[in-house]
């Protein structure tokens, strides 16, 4: 993905839809959207209809893509360090630790939480500088689901709103 970005970075910076297409092509196959959505919804997953679950998964992924995909257009491979990871051959889960160097020179820890699936290893959460996106979304959505219902959260995601808890330390 980074090679493709490097080929024509100016075009990608002007057109976020092109970055989204790259993310869909290279990252989506390695992201477990359904499992992440289940964790975000927690107890509400069990009471959601099949149609609500599908709409939530789609809206959740679209929201992540829209909110964080654009930042990728400025990202270069030389700013990413992937730390060696040893995983037991039978382990059901693993953590891939990386570090991203910001343009300011600051380094930010970015950990990918992975799980083994029938299709291979897939990421289900990303923790950036101690902030879990799954936890942030869950904490943000819970009060709205309780007061207005799951459909209100899906509508909010479809509108592209970012959880208010993003940027606050994960609990």
C-alpha positions in Angstrom: 0.0 0.0 0.0 2.8 2.4 0.9 4.5 1.7 -2.4 1.3 2.7 -4.2 1.0 5.8 -2.2 4.6 6.7 -3.0 4.0 6.4 -6.7 1.6 9.3 -6.8 1.3 10.9 -3.4 0.0 14.2 -4.6 -3.0 12.6 -6.3 -3.8 10.7 -3.1 -3.5 13.8 -1.0 -6.0 15.6 -3.2 -8.5 12.7 -3.4 -9.3 10.8 -0.2 -11.5 8.4 -2.1 -8.4 7.1 -3.8 -6.8 6.5 -0.4 -9.9 4.7 0.7 -9.7 2.4 -2.4 -6.1 1.5 -1.3 -7.2 0.8 2.2 -10.0 -1.4 1.0 -7.6 -3.3 -1.3 -4.7 -3.8 1.1 -6.0 -3.5 4.7 -9.6 -4.6 4.7 -8.8 -8.2 4.0 -6.7 -8.2 7.1 -9.2 -6.4 9.4 -11.8 -8.4 11.3 -14.6 -5.9 11.0 -17.3 -8.2 12.4 -15.3 -9.2 15.5 -14.4 -5.6 16.2 -18.1 -4.6 15.8 -19.1 -7.3 18.2 -16.7 -6.0 20.8 -17.7 -2.4 20.3 -21.4 -3.3 20.8 -20.8 -5.7 23.6 -24.1 -6.8 25.2 -26.0 -4.9 22.5 -24.7 -7.3 19.8 -26.9 -10.1 21.2 -30.1 -8.1 21.0 -29.4 -6.5 17.6 -31.1 -7.9 14.6 -29.1 -9.5 11.7 -29.9 -6.4 9.6 -28.8 -4.0 12.4 -25.6 -6.0 12.8 -24.7 -5.8 9.1 -25.6 -2.1 9.0 -23.4 -1.4 12.1 -20.5 -3.4 10.7 -20.6 -1.5 7.4 -21.1 1.9 9.1 -18.4 1.2 11.7 -15.8 0.3 9.0 -16.8 3.3 6.8 -16.4 5.6 9.8 -12.9 4.2 10.6 -12.0 4.5 6.9 -13.2 8.1 6.6 -11.8 9.3 9.9 -8.3 7.7 9.7 -7.8 6.8 6.0 -7.0 10.4 5.0 -4.0 10.5 7.4 -2.4 7.7 5.4 -1.8 9.9 2.4 1.0 11.7 4.4 2.4 8.4 5.8 5.7 7.0 4.4 7.3 3.7 5.1 10.5 5.3 6.5 8.3 6.6 9.4 7.2 3.0 10.4 9.2 0.6 12.6 7.8 -2.9 13.1 9.2 -4.7 16.1 10.0 -8.4 15.9 7.2 -10.6 17.3 7.4 -14.3 18.2 4.0 -16.0 18.3 3.5 -19.6 19.4 2.3 -21.7 16.4 -1.0 -22.6 18.2 -1.7 -19.2 19.7 -5.1 -17.8 19.0 -4.1 -14.2 19.4 -1.0 -12.0 18.9 0.1 -8.4 19.2 2.1 -6.7 16.5 4.0 -3.8 18.0 5.0 -0.9 15.8 6.2 2.6 16.2 5.3 5.6 14.0 7.5 8.6 13.7 5.5 11.8 13.4 6.7 14.7 11.2 7.7 16.5 14.5 10.1 13.6 15.3 7.9 12.3 18.1 7.4 8.5 18.2 4.1 7.0 18.8 3.4 3.3 19.8 0.9 1.6 17.5 -0.1 -1.9 18.5 -2.3 -4.2 16.4 -4.2 -6.8 18.2 -4.6 -9.9 16.0 -6.6 -13.1 16.1 -6.3 -16.3 14.2 -9.3 -16.9 11.9 -10.1 -19.4 9.2 -8.8 -16.9 6.6 -5.6 -16.3 8.5 -4.5 -13.6 11.0 -6.7 -10.5 11.2 -6.5 -7.3 13.2 -9.4 -6.6 15.5 -8.1 -3.5 17.4 -5.5 -0.8 17.0 -4.1 0.8 20.1 -2.4 4.1 19.3 -0.4 5.7 22.1 -2.4 3.7 24.7 -5.8 4.5 23.1 -7.9 1.5 22.0 -10.2 2.2 19.2 -12.5 -0.6 20.2 -12.8 0.7 23.8 -13.1 4.3 22.7 -16.0 3.5 20.3 -17.7 1.2 22.9 -17.5 3.9 25.7 -18.8 6.5 23.4 -21.7 4.5 21.9 -23.0 2.9 25.1 -24.9 5.9 26.5 -26.4 6.7 23.1 -27.5 3.1 22.5 -29.1 3.1 26.0 -31.0 6.3 25.4 -31.8 6.3 21.7 -31.1 2.8 20.4 -28.7 1.2 18.1 -30.2 2.7 14.9 -29.3 6.2 16.2 -25.6 5.1 16.5 -25.6 3.6 13.0 -27.1 6.9 11.7 -24.3 8.8 13.5 -21.6 6.6 12.0 -23.1 6.9 8.5 -22.9 10.7 9.0 -19.1 10.3 9.6 -19.0 11.4 13.2 -15.9 10.5 15.3 -16.5 9.3 18.8 -15.9 12.0 21.4 -13.7 9.7 23.4 -11.1 9.4 20.7 -8.0 11.2 22.0 -8.7 10.3 25.7 -6.7 7.6 27.4 -8.2 4.1 27.2 -9.5 2.7 30.4 
